[in-house]
Amino acid sequence: MSEKISIQSRLENLFHSLFDTKLEFEELYSKTLKLFVENFSVEKVGIGTRDPLNQIYRMAAYKGIDRKDKIMTKVTVSESDLDIPFLKAIEKGESFIVDHFADEKKDVRFYKYYSTISGCRYSFVIPIHYEKEILGTISFDFEDEKKLGEFLSYKEDAEFIAKLFAVSLKNSLLFQSNKTRYIQYKDLHNSSLTLNQLYLNNTQEIVRMSLLTMSGLLSTDFHILVIYNSKYKSLSVYRLLKGISGLELDHLTEELEEYKQHLELLTLQRPLILTGKEIQITRKLGFTGTELLVLPGFELEGNQYAFLLGRNSTRRFDPAEIELLDAFSELAKMRIDNAFMFHKMTNQERLEKEIEIAKDIQLNLLPRNVPISDLFEFSGFMLPAREIGGDYYDFMQSPDKKETIVAIGDVSGKGLPAGMVMATARTIIHSYIRKKPSLSELISELNSYLYYNYKNSVILRFMSMTILRIDHVNDEIEFMGAGHGHMLVYRKETDSVEIIETGGTILGIVPELPSIVYEPRPKLYLKTGDSLLLCTDGATEVTNIHEEQFEEKGVLEILKKNANLNSKDLLQKIYEEIRKFSGASSLSDDITLVSIKKK
């Protein structure tokens, strides 16, 4: 027993000396295979991995067949084929022996193919599991029963190392996933800057650059923008396709009757994957793949737009890719809208109009309608100190209207730079909220984006925020803060105002938020007639001619005196009292207010 413990201890030390989470997969596989060959008296061993998105199993690495090693890595099997031994191992979660020449297997094409290339009759297969997640298999191949028998004396040690390898593989998968995500969002940020810096003087150039930039984010082959003009009932299709000479753009004007099904794609509220018969409508446009991604449509200048992207291979879009492309679609919408308005300017009013356009875009990003609820009244208000503000508030109601996300935030600084950060933060929140994250996950995602994309800026950009999730079914409110200060809650029953500290850390300062930020907070409950008020420091720090501040106390007193008003009138009253207090003094900061009242 002590000898076995000693062997496992030696192998574990050897394993940990070889691997870390930053290893590229090929290096991880190579070192693992080398460890097995040198310590287990085996000549042929392979690592198979599972691709859950595309539902396939493939031999990722193989060692021991000289020049035929690479041929073995071509072995790919559909998960639907349960007769394959590797898939049986994945299914059972237990190691077992495969005789490729057994009567029930010798006529199966896979076994012939595998044994012919490997030159082996027997395989000992160990599944690779990380907790309940299936990662793949390790297969040891032998030419005869004698060599298999010699190996079986190492069976427990091999299974022990396989468990360690599963942990290392999972860590590498997580590292690579996070690395890819960071690169993708960095590319998204750079793409946004590129589009905003271009002077595009005609519609075709705008479309071409939007499609070209989108094609550079991910490996895609088919990119089109469908545009429908409701006034003239015309449908235009811009295609950016990979040809012999590179990416080529063409423009088709289609007969509406023949392509009227396209119109359904222009009104989507969330990304949609088309497969099978659903993509027949795009075959005439040149798409030959098996999966087509349609991004949510948008309307500008009387035209309806929708981006469609596809791959000519069988590779599917994963959720992270869809999220990235959806976020870029929103940025492209802003750039197209900006370009259309830019074209209307004269040379004399260009600079002034650019600021007005940015202001309009920002105002269009604010909620146009408040959520509809039988339990609550919602209202929001923002007044920028300059043409462009760095404040942010938002209402996001779920399609089934069972919950509403309410957010309020304040970006450091003012003017156009702060406004750009605010607009980008909104895009990140809207793209990520579709995954139904916890409030802590949402706060963490936004913090990472702000930190990694602005840490090297000349002027660092930080953002405070308070975010609430209102459960209309259970009539309760969950909240989380990010250095934004207090919430004020008026309690009708006691005619008093409760000050609630939201806590948290300002976003964008550190790469990872302290663990205390994620600690659960008591849920908030409102009774009939109660009101919850959120505001930015522009409302409390406004000064009068005597340099006196309005302070939180001033807002609290107005809330208490006017708690009988509805949410909208309450915010109007608070704003009127702030302006009365400041008198002739100009605003030094943006003022943003959000009110939630229990009906």
SULHUKA-V696696 format. One record per pair of residues at least 6 apart in sequence whose C-alpha atoms are under 8 Angstrom apart, sorted by the first residue. I is the first residue (numbers start at 1). J is the second residue. Records with the same first field share a line. If there is no record, write none. Layout:
I: J  J
This chain:
7: 157
8: 157  160
11: 161
12: 161  164
15: 35  161  164
18: 31
19: 28  168
20: 168  172
21: 168  169  171  172  175
22: 172  175  176
23: 172
24: 172
25: 172
26: 61
28: 169
29: 47  60  61
30: 61
32: 165
33: 45  46  47  62  63
34: 63
36: 42  45  158
37: 43  44  45
40: 151  154  158
41: 151
42: 140  141  142  151
43: 63  64  141  142
44: 62  63  64  65  118  140  141  142
45: 62  63  64  138  139  140  141
46: 59  60  61  62  63  138  139  140
47: 59  60  61  62  136  137  138  139
48: 57  58  59  60  61  136  137  138  139
49: 57  58  59  60  135  136  137
50: 56  57  58  134  135  136
51: 57
53: 316  318
54: 315  316
55: 78  79  80
56: 76  77  78  79
57: 76  77  78  79  87  136
58: 73  74  75  76  77
59: 72  73  74  75  76
60: 73
61: 69  70  72  73
62: 69  70  72  73
63: 69
65: 118
68: 117  118
71: 117
72: 114  117  118
77: 84
79: 87
81: 87
82: 88
84: 110
85: 98  125
86: 125  127  137
89: 95  96  125  126  127  137
90: 127  128  134  136  137
93: 127  129
94: 126  127
95: 124  125  126  127
96: 124  125  126
97: 122  123  124  125
98: 122  123  124  125
99: 105  121  122  123
100: 106  111  112  115  121  122  123
101: 111  121
105: 111
106: 112
115: 121
118: 141
119: 143
120: 141  142  143  144
121: 141  142  143  144
122: 141  142  143  144  145  148
123: 139  140  141  142
124: 139  140  141  148
125: 137  138  139  140
126: 137  138  139  159  162
127: 136  137  138
128: 134  135  136  137  138  162  163  165  166
129: 135  136  163  166
130: 163  166  167  170
135: 166  170
138: 162
142: 148
181: 320
184: 217  324
185: 324  449
186: 453
187: 217
188: 217  324  328
189: 453
191: 213
192: 328  331  332
195: 209  210  332  335
196: 335
200: 206  339
201: 339  343
206: 336  339
207: 225  238  336
208: 240  249
210: 332
211: 223  224  225  240
212: 240
214: 325  328
215: 221  223
217: 325
218: 321
219: 311
220: 309  310  311
221: 241  242  309  310  311  312
222: 239  240  241  242  287  308  309  310  311  312
223: 239  240  241  307  308  309  310
224: 237  238  239  240  307  308  309
225: 237  238  239  305  306  307  308
226: 235  236  237  238  262  266  305  306  307  308
227: 235  236  237  303  304  305  306
228: 234  235  236  263  303  304  305
229: 235  302  303  304
230: 302  303  304
231: 302
233: 256
234: 253  254  255  256
235: 253  254  255  256
236: 251  252  253  254
237: 251  252  253  254
238: 249  250  251  252
239: 248  249  250  251
240: 247  248  249  250
241: 247  248  249
242: 248
259: 281
261: 281
262: 281
265: 294  297  306
266: 296  297  298  304  305  306
267: 296  297  298
268: 295  296  297
269: 296  297
270: 295  296
271: 293  294  295  296  322  326
272: 293  294  295  296
273: 291  292  293  294
274: 291  292  293  294
275: 290  291  292
276: 290  291
279: 291  292
287: 310  312
288: 312
289: 310  311  312  313  314
290: 311  312  313  314
291: 310  311  314  316  317
292: 308  309  310  311
293: 308  309  310  317  322
294: 306  307  308  309
295: 306  307  308  325  326  329
296: 306  307  326  329
297: 304  305  306  307
298: 304  305  306  333
299: 305
300: 337
301: 337  340
307: 329
323: 431  432
324: 431
326: 431
327: 427  428  431
330: 427
331: 427
334: 361
338: 357  358  361
341: 357
342: 350  353  354  357
345: 353
355: 387  388  416
356: 387
358: 388  416
359: 387  388
362: 388  419  423
365: 423  426
366: 392  393  394
367: 393  394  395
370: 378  379  395
371: 378  395  396  397  404
372: 401
373: 401  472
374: 599
375: 472  475  598  599
376: 596  597  598  599
377: 566  567  595  596  597  598  599
378: 567  568  594  595  596  597
379: 567  568  571  594  595  596
380: 393  568  571  592  593  594  595
381: 571  591  592  593  594
382: 391  392  393  590  591  592  593
383: 389  590  591  592
384: 390  391  589  590  591
385: 414  586  587  588  589  590  591
386: 414  415  590
387: 415
388: 414  415  416  418  419
389: 414  415  416  418  419  590
390: 410  411  412  413  414  415  418  419  420  421  422  590
391: 408  409  410  411  419  422  536  590  591  592
392: 407  408  409  410  422  592
393: 406  407  408  409  592  594
394: 405  406  407  408
395: 404  405  406  407
396: 404  405  406
397: 403  404  405
398: 404
401: 472
402: 471  472  473
403: 469  470  471  472  473
404: 469  470  471  472
405: 467  468  469  470
406: 467  468  469  470
407: 465  466  467  468
408: 465  466  467  534  535  536  594
409: 463  464  465  466  484  536
410: 463  464  465  484  536
411: 418  421  422  461  462  463  464
412: 418  461  462  463
413: 461
414: 589  590
418: 461
421: 461
425: 446
428: 446
429: 442  446
432: 442
433: 442
439: 467  468  469  479  480
440: 480  517  518
443: 482  507
444: 512  513
446: 507
447: 507  508  509  510  511  512  513
448: 508  511  512
449: 508
450: 461  462  507  508
451: 507  508  509  510  511
452: 508  511
454: 460  461  508
455: 461  508
461: 508
462: 506  507  508  509
463: 506  507  508
464: 482  483  484  505  506  507
465: 481  482  483  484  506  507
466: 479  480  481  482  483  484  502
467: 479  480  481
468: 477  478  479  480
469: 477  478  479
470: 476  477  478
471: 477
475: 525
476: 523  524  525  526
477: 523  524  525
478: 521  522  523  524
479: 502  521  523  524
480: 502  503  504  521
481: 502  503  504  505
482: 502  503  504  505  506  507
483: 502  503  504  505  506  507
484: 502  503  504  506  536
485: 501  502  503
486: 499  500  501  502  534
487: 499  500  501  502  532  533  534  535
488: 497  498  499  500  532  533  534  556
489: 497  498  499  500  530  531  532  533
490: 496  497  498  530  531  532  559  560  563
491: 497  498  526  527  529  530  531
492: 527  528  529  530  563
495: 560
496: 560
497: 556  560
503: 517
504: 516  517
505: 513  514  517
526: 598
527: 598
528: 598  599
529: 563  564  597  598  599
530: 563  597  598
531: 563  595  596  597  598
532: 595  596  597
533: 593  594  595  596
534: 593  594  595
535: 591  592  593  594
536: 590  591  592  593
537: 589  591
538: 588  589  590  591  592
539: 550  551  555  578  590  591  592  593
540: 549  550  551  552  554  555
541: 549  550  551
542: 549  550  551  578  582  587  588  589
543: 549  550  581  582  585
544: 550  581  582  583  584  585
545: 582  583  584  585
550: 578  581
555: 574
558: 573  574  577
559: 570  574
562: 570  573
563: 570
566: 597
567: 595  596  597
568: 595
570: 595
571: 593  594  595
